[in-house]
Amino acid sequence: MKAIEVIGDEGPAGRIRLSEVLRLGEGTTRTLIKRLKAIGLIKISKLGIELSPSGRKVLNELRLKIVRSASVSKNPLTVGTYNFGILIRDSAHKVRYGVEQRDAAIKIGANGATVLIFKDGRLSAPALSNNIMRDWPKVAKQILEVFYPRENDVIVIGGADTKDKAEDGASAAAWTLLEDD
């Protein structure tokens, strides 16, 4: 997801620049580039790596679904010293228990992820609380003021010991809700 955003925003990007921005080794970056090319999301020229028409379409769809992201203060619902949230539009139907999102965050090196759903005018967290506004009003107020969710939106908050890992965890958790779109 981040690679597609970087390539789309920076135009033709070089492999070294991509490696730096994604905080990946050059070998891992080469593998990522091969995979993106194999599925037709990028094209490579003398100028660098660019999004293909399919890649541009994916980027546009990402921007329609992921409309807000921000740091989140440590609170009773978060799992890290640093926390980063991403709002995913109209994805509540894809969340079962939030375990899939937590596991995706952990696999990438975060401590975990908290999943919040805005439905029926309420903020809830699967298996934790069906009404965050009632159970943690200050936390709910902060989250609502930062993310402005709409009906059926999901907010995933990745938590970790570093800012980068918190953001990576949130991105990995968000990606589980974007697959199959």
Contacts in CASP RR format, 6 or more apart in sequence:
PFRMAT RR
TARGET T0000
AUTHOR 0000-0000-0000
METHOD contacts of the structure
MODEL  1
MKAIEVIGDEGPAGRIRLSEVLRLGEGTTRTLIKRLKAIGLIKISKLGIE
LSPSGRKVLNELRLKIVRSASVSKNPLTVGTYNFGILIRDSAHKVRYGVE
QRDAAIKIGANGATVLIFKDGRLSAPALSNNIMRDWPKVAKQILEVFYPR
ENDVIVIGGADTKDKAEDGASAAAWTLLEDD
1 62 0 8 1.000
1 171 0 8 1.000
1 174 0 8 1.000
1 175 0 8 1.000
1 178 0 8 1.000
2 21 0 8 1.000
2 22 0 8 1.000
2 171 0 8 1.000
3 18 0 8 1.000
3 22 0 8 1.000
3 32 0 8 1.000
3 36 0 8 1.000
4 36 0 8 1.000
4 41 0 8 1.000
4 51 0 8 1.000
4 55 0 8 1.000
4 58 0 8 1.000
4 59 0 8 1.000
4 62 0 8 1.000
5 59 0 8 1.000
5 62 0 8 1.000
6 13 0 8 1.000
6 18 0 8 1.000
6 21 0 8 1.000
6 22 0 8 1.000
7 13 0 8 1.000
7 18 0 8 1.000
7 42 0 8 1.000
7 49 0 8 1.000
7 50 0 8 1.000
7 51 0 8 1.000
8 50 0 8 1.000
8 51 0 8 1.000
8 56 0 8 1.000
8 59 0 8 1.000
10 17 0 8 1.000
11 50 0 8 1.000
11 51 0 8 1.000
12 45 0 8 1.000
12 47 0 8 1.000
12 48 0 8 1.000
12 49 0 8 1.000
12 50 0 8 1.000
13 48 0 8 1.000
13 49 0 8 1.000
13 50 0 8 1.000
14 48 0 8 1.000
14 49 0 8 1.000
15 26 0 8 1.000
15 29 0 8 1.000
15 30 0 8 1.000
15 33 0 8 1.000
15 48 0 8 1.000
15 49 0 8 1.000
16 26 0 8 1.000
18 29 0 8 1.000
18 32 0 8 1.000
18 33 0 8 1.000
18 49 0 8 1.000
19 25 0 8 1.000
19 26 0 8 1.000
19 28 0 8 1.000
19 29 0 8 1.000
22 29 0 8 1.000
22 32 0 8 1.000
23 164 0 8 1.000
24 32 0 8 1.000
33 42 0 8 1.000
33 44 0 8 1.000
33 49 0 8 1.000
36 42 0 8 1.000
37 43 0 8 1.000
37 44 0 8 1.000
40 52 0 8 1.000
40 54 0 8 1.000
40 55 0 8 1.000
41 51 0 8 1.000
41 52 0 8 1.000
41 54 0 8 1.000
41 55 0 8 1.000
41 58 0 8 1.000
42 49 0 8 1.000
42 50 0 8 1.000
42 51 0 8 1.000
42 52 0 8 1.000
42 55 0 8 1.000
43 49 0 8 1.000
43 50 0 8 1.000
43 51 0 8 1.000
43 52 0 8 1.000
44 50 0 8 1.000
51 58 0 8 1.000
51 59 0 8 1.000
61 181 0 8 1.000
62 178 0 8 1.000
64 89 0 8 1.000
65 88 0 8 1.000
65 89 0 8 1.000
65 90 0 8 1.000
65 91 0 8 1.000
65 178 0 8 1.000
65 181 0 8 1.000
66 86 0 8 1.000
66 87 0 8 1.000
66 88 0 8 1.000
66 89 0 8 1.000
66 174 0 8 1.000
66 178 0 8 1.000
67 87 0 8 1.000
67 89 0 8 1.000
68 86 0 8 1.000
68 87 0 8 1.000
68 146 0 8 1.000
68 147 0 8 1.000
68 148 0 8 1.000
69 84 0 8 1.000
69 85 0 8 1.000
69 86 0 8 1.000
69 87 0 8 1.000
69 167 0 8 1.000
69 170 0 8 1.000
70 84 0 8 1.000
70 85 0 8 1.000
70 146 0 8 1.000
70 147 0 8 1.000
71 82 0 8 1.000
71 83 0 8 1.000
71 84 0 8 1.000
71 85 0 8 1.000
71 163 0 8 1.000
71 166 0 8 1.000
72 78 0 8 1.000
72 83 0 8 1.000
72 84 0 8 1.000
72 85 0 8 1.000
72 142 0 8 1.000
72 143 0 8 1.000
72 146 0 8 1.000
72 157 0 8 1.000
73 83 0 8 1.000
73 142 0 8 1.000
74 80 0 8 1.000
74 81 0 8 1.000
74 83 0 8 1.000
75 83 0 8 1.000
75 136 0 8 1.000
75 138 0 8 1.000
75 139 0 8 1.000
75 142 0 8 1.000
76 136 0 8 1.000
76 139 0 8 1.000
77 114 0 8 1.000
77 116 0 8 1.000
77 125 0 8 1.000
77 128 0 8 1.000
77 132 0 8 1.000
77 136 0 8 1.000
77 139 0 8 1.000
77 157 0 8 1.000
78 114 0 8 1.000
78 157 0 8 1.000
78 158 0 8 1.000
78 159 0 8 1.000
79 111 0 8 1.000
79 112 0 8 1.000
79 113 0 8 1.000
79 114 0 8 1.000
79 158 0 8 1.000
79 159 0 8 1.000
80 111 0 8 1.000
80 112 0 8 1.000
80 158 0 8 1.000
80 159 0 8 1.000
80 160 0 8 1.000
80 161 0 8 1.000
80 166 0 8 1.000
81 159 0 8 1.000
81 160 0 8 1.000
81 161 0 8 1.000
82 159 0 8 1.000
82 160 0 8 1.000
82 161 0 8 1.000
82 162 0 8 1.000
82 163 0 8 1.000
82 165 0 8 1.000
82 166 0 8 1.000
83 157 0 8 1.000
83 158 0 8 1.000
83 159 0 8 1.000
83 166 0 8 1.000
84 157 0 8 1.000
84 158 0 8 1.000
84 159 0 8 1.000
84 163 0 8 1.000
84 166 0 8 1.000
84 167 0 8 1.000
84 169 0 8 1.000
84 170 0 8 1.000
85 147 0 8 1.000
85 155 0 8 1.000
85 156 0 8 1.000
85 157 0 8 1.000
85 158 0 8 1.000
85 170 0 8 1.000
86 155 0 8 1.000
86 156 0 8 1.000
86 170 0 8 1.000
86 171 0 8 1.000
86 173 0 8 1.000
86 174 0 8 1.000
87 147 0 8 1.000
87 148 0 8 1.000
87 149 0 8 1.000
87 153 0 8 1.000
87 154 0 8 1.000
87 155 0 8 1.000
88 153 0 8 1.000
88 154 0 8 1.000
88 155 0 8 1.000
88 156 0 8 1.000
88 174 0 8 1.000
88 177 0 8 1.000
88 178 0 8 1.000
89 150 0 8 1.000
89 153 0 8 1.000
90 150 0 8 1.000
90 152 0 8 1.000
90 153 0 8 1.000
91 152 0 8 1.000
91 153 0 8 1.000
91 154 0 8 1.000
91 177 0 8 1.000
91 178 0 8 1.000
92 117 0 8 1.000
92 118 0 8 1.000
92 119 0 8 1.000
92 152 0 8 1.000
92 153 0 8 1.000
92 154 0 8 1.000
93 152 0 8 1.000
94 154 0 8 1.000
94 176 0 8 1.000
94 177 0 8 1.000
95 101 0 8 1.000
95 115 0 8 1.000
95 117 0 8 1.000
95 126 0 8 1.000
95 154 0 8 1.000
95 177 0 8 1.000
96 126 0 8 1.000
97 126 0 8 1.000
97 127 0 8 1.000
98 113 0 8 1.000
98 115 0 8 1.000
98 126 0 8 1.000
98 127 0 8 1.000
100 176 0 8 1.000
101 113 0 8 1.000
101 115 0 8 1.000
101 156 0 8 1.000
101 173 0 8 1.000
101 174 0 8 1.000
101 176 0 8 1.000
101 177 0 8 1.000
102 112 0 8 1.000
102 113 0 8 1.000
102 114 0 8 1.000
102 115 0 8 1.000
102 173 0 8 1.000
104 113 0 8 1.000
104 169 0 8 1.000
104 172 0 8 1.000
104 173 0 8 1.000
104 175 0 8 1.000
104 176 0 8 1.000
105 111 0 8 1.000
105 112 0 8 1.000
105 113 0 8 1.000
105 156 0 8 1.000
105 158 0 8 1.000
105 159 0 8 1.000
105 168 0 8 1.000
105 169 0 8 1.000
105 170 0 8 1.000
105 172 0 8 1.000
105 173 0 8 1.000
106 112 0 8 1.000
106 113 0 8 1.000
107 172 0 8 1.000
108 165 0 8 1.000
108 168 0 8 1.000
108 169 0 8 1.000
108 171 0 8 1.000
108 172 0 8 1.000
109 160 0 8 1.000
109 165 0 8 1.000
109 168 0 8 1.000
109 169 0 8 1.000
110 158 0 8 1.000
110 159 0 8 1.000
110 160 0 8 1.000
110 165 0 8 1.000
110 166 0 8 1.000
110 168 0 8 1.000
110 169 0 8 1.000
110 170 0 8 1.000
110 172 0 8 1.000
111 158 0 8 1.000
111 159 0 8 1.000
111 160 0 8 1.000
111 161 0 8 1.000
112 158 0 8 1.000
112 159 0 8 1.000
112 160 0 8 1.000
112 169 0 8 1.000
112 173 0 8 1.000
113 156 0 8 1.000
113 157 0 8 1.000
113 158 0 8 1.000
113 159 0 8 1.000
113 169 0 8 1.000
113 170 0 8 1.000
113 172 0 8 1.000
113 173 0 8 1.000
114 125 0 8 1.000
114 156 0 8 1.000
114 157 0 8 1.000
114 158 0 8 1.000
114 159 0 8 1.000
115 125 0 8 1.000
115 126 0 8 1.000
115 154 0 8 1.000
115 155 0 8 1.000
115 156 0 8 1.000
115 157 0 8 1.000
115 173 0 8 1.000
116 123 0 8 1.000
116 124 0 8 1.000
116 125 0 8 1.000
116 132 0 8 1.000
116 143 0 8 1.000
116 149 0 8 1.000
116 154 0 8 1.000
116 155 0 8 1.000
116 156 0 8 1.000
116 157 0 8 1.000
117 123 0 8 1.000
117 124 0 8 1.000
117 125 0 8 1.000
117 126 0 8 1.000
117 152 0 8 1.000
117 153 0 8 1.000
117 154 0 8 1.000
118 149 0 8 1.000
118 150 0 8 1.000
118 151 0 8 1.000
118 152 0 8 1.000
118 153 0 8 1.000
118 154 0 8 1.000
118 155 0 8 1.000
119 151 0 8 1.000
119 152 0 8 1.000
120 151 0 8 1.000
121 151 0 8 1.000
122 130 0 8 1.000
122 131 0 8 1.000
122 132 0 8 1.000
122 133 0 8 1.000
123 131 0 8 1.000
123 132 0 8 1.000
123 133 0 8 1.000
123 140 0 8 1.000
123 143 0 8 1.000
123 144 0 8 1.000
123 149 0 8 1.000
124 130 0 8 1.000
124 131 0 8 1.000
124 132 0 8 1.000
125 132 0 8 1.000
129 135 0 8 1.000
129 136 0 8 1.000
132 139 0 8 1.000
132 140 0 8 1.000
132 143 0 8 1.000
133 140 0 8 1.000
143 155 0 8 1.000
147 153 0 8 1.000
147 155 0 8 1.000
149 155 0 8 1.000
154 177 0 8 1.000
156 170 0 8 1.000
156 173 0 8 1.000
156 174 0 8 1.000
156 177 0 8 1.000
157 170 0 8 1.000
158 166 0 8 1.000
158 167 0 8 1.000
158 169 0 8 1.000
158 170 0 8 1.000
158 173 0 8 1.000
159 165 0 8 1.000
159 166 0 8 1.000
159 169 0 8 1.000
159 170 0 8 1.000
160 166 0 8 1.000
160 168 0 8 1.000
160 169 0 8 1.000
END
